[in-house]
């Protein structure tokens, strides 16, 4: 086997290529700004993108099935606010978590039913939910953050675990890793979740083969809503307050990360690991811009340019 053939085989493994890009970006940034590898910066970086990575798990599975969800950012805010209100009034972290997850599941089920039973395009259905959820979050809080949360919530937001040979790792980051790993293994190996590839690749053929397409689609939207709610709960624990403006543009970031990771907006392609690496790459770039004192107004411009460049390169490689 020639070197050229080996290279062609390697570039077909999207996750490996993206991992090399992430490592190269991190190494280059560490050389230019040694502070990048400092423990506080790495801890802050990982804790910061943990909620987005959790949402990206559900978003990737949705995109593979041929759908997407523009309401995840608003649901993240609404469910975080609901959890915050319940915790403030009851001083119970468990009840707050259950309230947030329940509301997220209900919103996700509503999205799934509107898409499957009313045959509304996912763009319109989730765009409507995005507007409604954000509006409800603002109405019930009057745009003020929810404070007075239980002191025990700080354990989840700021607590760490010391692993053998590793410095203290934030609990929220460990939870993120577990959810990403479970999502990736489930999408690759679990019989039920693997059906989303067939649905995204050819929905009509999936129906003829006996797959209960509507049930699977509703499940993917419910999963997306639950993960968005849990991400909102984690963010509330980290900030020690619930804000109705949380999750702004998260839907665009997670869709971009999933596409960078190899998911096709046409459906039938993508992995959770690829979406997670896309989130990590975008976080590294954003963190690097901050370390170089680049104005925050330029962050969106540069991240958008990176998205276009990566997807264009991927399309060129696929054609070759």
C-alpha positions as CSV (number, residue, x, y, z in Angstrom):
1,X,0.0,0.0,0.0
2,X,1.4,3.3,-1.1
3,X,1.7,6.4,1.1
4,X,-1.0,8.1,-1.0
5,X,-3.5,5.3,-0.4
6,X,-2.8,5.3,3.3
7,X,-3.4,9.1,3.3
8,X,-6.7,8.7,1.4
9,X,-7.9,6.1,3.9
10,X,-7.0,8.3,6.8
11,X,-8.9,11.4,5.5
12,X,-12.0,9.3,5.1
13,X,-12.1,8.9,8.9
14,X,-13.7,12.2,9.7
15,X,-13.3,12.0,13.5
16,X,-9.6,11.2,13.2
17,X,-9.0,14.2,10.9
18,X,-10.9,16.5,13.2
19,X,-9.1,15.2,16.2
20,X,-5.7,16.0,14.5
21,X,-7.0,19.5,13.7
22,X,-8.1,20.0,17.3
23,X,-4.7,18.8,18.6
24,X,-2.8,20.9,16.1
25,X,-4.9,24.0,17.0
26,X,-4.3,23.4,20.7
27,X,-0.6,22.8,20.2
28,X,-0.2,25.9,18.1
29,X,-2.1,28.1,20.6
30,X,-0.1,26.7,23.5
31,X,3.2,27.7,21.7
32,X,1.9,31.2,21.0
33,X,0.1,31.7,24.4
34,X,1.5,29.3,27.1
35,X,-1.4,30.4,29.3
36,X,-3.7,28.3,27.2
37,X,-2.4,25.1,28.9
38,X,-2.8,26.5,32.4
39,X,-5.1,24.5,34.6
40,X,-7.5,27.3,35.4
41,X,-7.9,28.1,31.6
42,X,-8.4,24.5,30.7
43,X,-10.9,24.0,33.5
44,X,-12.8,27.2,32.5
45,X,-12.7,26.2,28.8
46,X,-14.1,22.7,29.5
47,X,-16.7,23.9,31.9
48,X,-17.8,26.6,29.5
49,X,-18.5,24.3,26.5
50,X,-19.9,21.4,28.6
51,X,-23.6,22.6,28.2
52,X,-23.1,23.1,24.4
53,X,-21.5,19.6,24.1
54,X,-24.5,18.0,25.9
55,X,-27.0,19.8,23.6
56,X,-24.9,18.8,20.6
57,X,-25.5,15.1,21.4
58,X,-29.2,15.5,20.8
59,X,-28.7,17.9,17.8
60,X,-26.4,15.4,16.1
61,X,-28.9,12.6,16.4
62,X,-31.6,14.8,15.1
63,X,-29.5,15.9,12.1
64,X,-28.6,12.3,11.3
65,X,-32.4,11.5,11.2
66,X,-32.9,14.3,8.7
67,X,-34.2,16.9,11.1
68,X,-32.9,19.6,13.4
69,X,-34.0,21.8,16.3
70,X,-33.7,25.6,16.4
71,X,-35.4,25.8,19.8
72,X,-32.7,24.2,21.9
73,X,-31.2,27.5,23.1
74,X,-34.6,28.8,24.2
75,X,-35.6,25.6,25.8
76,X,-32.2,25.7,27.7
77,X,-33.2,29.1,29.1
78,X,-36.8,28.2,29.8
79,X,-36.0,24.9,31.6
80,X,-33.2,26.5,33.5
81,X,-35.5,29.2,34.7
82,X,-38.2,26.7,35.6
83,X,-35.6,24.7,37.6
84,X,-34.4,27.8,39.2
85,X,-37.9,28.9,40.3
86,X,-38.7,25.5,41.8
87,X,-35.3,25.3,43.6
88,X,-35.8,28.9,44.9
89,X,-39.3,28.1,46.3
90,X,-38.6,24.6,47.6
91,X,-34.8,24.7,48.2
92,X,-34.7,21.2,46.6
93,X,-32.1,20.6,43.9
94,X,-33.8,17.3,42.9
95,X,-37.3,18.8,42.4
96,X,-35.7,21.6,40.4
97,X,-33.9,19.1,38.2
98,X,-37.1,17.0,37.7
99,X,-39.1,20.1,36.8
100,X,-36.6,21.3,34.2
101,X,-36.2,17.8,32.6
102,X,-40.0,17.3,32.6
103,X,-40.6,20.7,30.8
104,X,-37.8,19.9,28.4
105,X,-39.4,16.5,27.5
106,X,-42.8,18.2,27.1
107,X,-41.4,20.9,24.7
108,X,-39.4,18.2,22.8
109,X,-42.6,16.0,22.5
110,X,-44.5,19.0,21.2
111,X,-41.9,19.6,18.5
112,X,-41.9,16.0,17.5
113,X,-45.7,15.8,17.3
114,X,-46.0,19.0,15.2
115,X,-43.3,17.7,12.8
116,X,-44.7,14.1,12.5
117,X,-48.5,14.4,13.0
118,X,-49.1,17.9,11.6
119,X,-46.4,17.5,8.9
120,X,-45.0,20.9,9.6
121,X,-41.4,21.5,8.4
122,X,-38.9,21.2,11.2
123,X,-37.6,24.7,10.5
124,X,-41.0,26.2,11.1
125,X,-42.0,24.0,14.0
126,X,-38.8,24.5,16.0
127,X,-38.6,28.2,15.0
128,X,-42.0,28.6,16.6
129,X,-41.0,26.8,19.7
130,X,-37.9,28.9,19.9
131,X,-39.9,32.0,20.0
132,X,-42.5,30.7,22.4
133,X,-40.0,29.2,24.9
134,X,-37.9,32.4,25.0
135,X,-41.0,34.5,25.4
136,X,-42.4,32.4,28.2
137,X,-39.0,32.5,30.0
138,X,-39.0,36.3,29.8
139,X,-42.6,36.6,30.9
140,X,-42.3,34.5,34.0
141,X,-39.1,36.3,35.1
142,X,-39.9,39.7,33.7
143,X,-36.3,39.5,32.2
144,X,-34.8,39.3,35.7
145,X,-32.5,36.4,36.7
146,X,-33.7,33.9,39.3
147,X,-31.6,34.0,42.5
148,X,-31.8,32.6,46.0
149,X,-30.9,29.0,44.8
150,X,-29.9,26.3,47.3
151,X,-26.3,26.4,48.4
152,X,-25.9,22.7,47.6
153,X,-26.3,23.5,43.9
154,X,-22.8,24.9,44.0
155,X,-21.4,21.3,44.4
156,X,-22.6,20.5,40.9
157,X,-21.6,23.8,39.3
158,X,-18.2,24.2,41.0
159,X,-17.5,20.8,42.5
160,X,-14.5,18.7,41.3
161,X,-13.3,15.1,41.5
162,X,-9.7,14.2,41.8
163,X,-8.9,11.2,39.5
164,X,-5.8,9.1,39.7
165,X,-2.9,10.9,38.1
166,X,-5.1,13.8,37.0
167,X,-5.8,17.1,38.7
168,X,-9.2,18.0,39.9
169,X,-11.8,17.6,37.2
170,X,-15.1,19.6,37.4
171,X,-18.1,17.4,38.0
172,X,-20.0,19.1,35.1
173,X,-17.2,18.1,32.7
174,X,-17.3,14.5,33.9
175,X,-21.1,14.4,33.4
176,X,-20.6,15.9,29.9
177,X,-18.0,13.1,29.0
178,X,-20.4,10.4,30.2
179,X,-23.3,11.8,28.2
180,X,-21.2,12.2,25.0
181,X,-19.8,8.7,25.4
182,X,-23.2,7.2,25.9
183,X,-24.6,9.1,22.9
184,X,-21.8,8.1,20.6
185,X,-21.9,4.4,21.6
186,X,-25.7,4.3,21.5
187,X,-25.8,5.9,18.0
188,X,-23.2,3.4,16.7
189,X,-24.3,0.3,18.5
190,X,-27.9,0.5,19.8
191,X,-30.4,-1.0,17.5
192,X,-33.1,1.6,18.2
193,X,-30.9,4.6,17.7
194,X,-29.2,3.2,14.6
195,X,-32.6,3.5,12.9
196,X,-32.1,7.2,12.6
197,X,-29.5,6.6,9.9
198,X,-32.0,4.7,7.8
199,X,-34.7,7.4,8.4
200,X,-32.3,10.2,7.4
201,X,-30.9,8.3,4.4
202,X,-34.3,7.3,2.9
203,X,-37.4,7.8,5.0
204,X,-39.7,6.0,2.5
205,X,-37.5,3.0,2.4
206,X,-37.3,3.0,6.2
207,X,-41.1,2.9,6.5
208,X,-41.4,0.0,4.0
209,X,-38.8,-1.9,6.0
210,X,-41.0,-1.7,9.1
211,X,-39.3,1.1,11.0
212,X,-41.8,3.1,13.1
213,X,-40.5,6.4,11.7
214,X,-42.9,8.7,13.6
215,X,-42.1,7.2,16.9
216,X,-38.4,7.4,16.4
217,X,-38.6,11.0,15.2
218,X,-40.7,12.0,18.3
219,X,-38.1,10.2,20.5
220,X,-35.2,12.2,18.9
221,X,-37.0,15.5,19.6
222,X,-37.8,14.5,23.2
223,X,-34.2,13.5,23.7
224,X,-33.1,16.9,22.3
225,X,-35.4,18.7,24.7
226,X,-34.3,16.7,27.7
227,X,-30.6,17.3,26.9
228,X,-31.2,21.0,26.4
229,X,-33.0,21.1,29.7
230,X,-30.2,19.4,31.5
231,X,-27.7,21.7,29.9
232,X,-29.7,24.6,31.2
233,X,-29.7,23.1,34.7
234,X,-25.9,22.7,34.6
235,X,-25.5,26.3,33.4
236,X,-27.7,27.4,36.3
237,X,-25.6,25.5,38.7
238,X,-22.4,27.0,37.3
239,X,-23.7,30.6,37.4
240,X,-25.6,30.1,40.6
241,X,-28.5,31.9,38.9
242,X,-31.0,31.2,36.2
243,X,-31.2,33.8,33.4
244,X,-33.9,33.9,30.7
245,X,-31.3,35.0,28.2
246,X,-29.2,31.9,28.5
247,X,-28.5,29.8,25.4
248,X,-28.6,32.6,22.9
249,X,-27.3,31.3,19.5
250,X,-26.6,27.8,21.0
251,X,-28.7,26.2,18.3
252,X,-26.5,27.7,15.6
253,X,-23.3,26.6,17.4
254,X,-24.4,23.1,17.9
255,X,-25.7,22.7,14.3
256,X,-22.3,24.1,13.1
257,X,-20.4,21.7,15.4
258,X,-22.4,18.7,14.1
259,X,-21.7,19.7,10.5
260,X,-18.0,20.3,11.2
261,X,-18.0,16.9,12.8
262,X,-19.3,15.2,9.6
263,X,-23.1,15.3,10.0
264,X,-25.0,16.0,6.7
265,X,-28.0,18.3,6.8
266,X,-29.6,16.0,4.3
267,X,-29.5,13.3,6.9
268,X,-28.1,9.8,7.1
269,X,-24.5,10.8,8.1
270,X,-22.8,11.9,11.3
271,X,-21.5,10.8,14.7
272,X,-21.8,12.2,18.2
273,X,-18.0,12.0,18.6
274,X,-17.6,14.2,15.5
275,X,-20.1,16.7,16.8
276,X,-18.3,16.8,20.2
277,X,-14.9,17.4,18.4
278,X,-16.6,20.2,16.5
279,X,-17.7,21.9,19.7
280,X,-14.1,21.5,21.1
281,X,-12.6,23.0,18.0
282,X,-14.9,26.0,18.1
283,X,-14.2,26.5,21.8
284,X,-10.5,26.4,21.3
285,X,-10.7,29.0,18.5
286,X,-12.9,31.2,20.6
287,X,-10.6,30.9,23.6
288,X,-7.6,31.6,21.5
289,X,-9.2,34.8,20.2
290,X,-9.8,35.8,23.8
291,X,-6.2,35.1,24.7
292,X,-5.1,37.3,21.8
293,X,-7.4,40.1,23.0
294,X,-9.4,40.0,19.8
295,X,-12.6,42.0,20.1
296,X,-15.7,39.7,20.9
297,X,-17.4,41.3,17.9
298,X,-15.0,39.4,15.7
299,X,-15.6,36.0,17.2
300,X,-18.7,35.3,15.3
301,X,-17.1,36.4,12.0
302,X,-14.1,34.2,12.4
303,X,-16.0,31.1,13.6
304,X,-18.4,31.5,10.7
305,X,-15.4,31.7,8.3
306,X,-13.9,28.5,9.9
307,X,-17.3,26.7,9.5
308,X,-17.4,27.6,5.8
309,X,-13.8,26.6,5.2
310,X,-14.1,23.3,7.0
311,X,-17.3,22.3,5.2
312,X,-15.9,23.4,1.8
313,X,-12.8,21.4,2.4
314,X,-14.8,18.4,3.4
315,X,-17.0,18.6,0.2
316,X,-13.9,18.9,-1.9
317,X,-12.3,15.8,-0.3
318,X,-15.5,13.8,-0.8
319,X,-15.6,14.7,-4.5
320,X,-12.0,13.6,-5.0
